[in-house]
Amino acid sequence: MLKKLTVVSLFLLALFAVTGNTSSQTMYFCEGVTDDGYPITESSTFNIGSGGGYVYALVRLPYEIACRSVRFEVYRNGAYDNTIYVDTEKNWVWFWKKITFYDSGNFTVYAYDCFDYQLCSGSVRINFR
């Protein structure tokens, strides 16, 4: 009985792991976005000039956004930095925003839909060249 219960538990754990990986909301930081909504040169660290530089934040969802706008809340080294709004269409399952950074540091970006539901978040390190 214990062996059967262990096999069932392992099967369910594997099923949840696979399902979670294929249907999760994800934020990517990258140098560009393809026409099909995939990241170009994805990374967690970028080097910018002292005058500033930009990075794309790409969000991919397993469902339609159902909103006309979303917001990105940006935090630098744990402190609030700014809020950026992104216009969307209700049937979109991915969207991006080019974010300009003027400071170096560790940034965390949170994406919220029009219902104030947190869609996902991501972290990126920005260094000066």
Helices and strands as residue ranges (DSSP letters): H 2-22, E 26-33, E 39-42, E 45-48, E 53-60, E 69-76, E 79-87, E 94-101, E 105-112, E 118-128
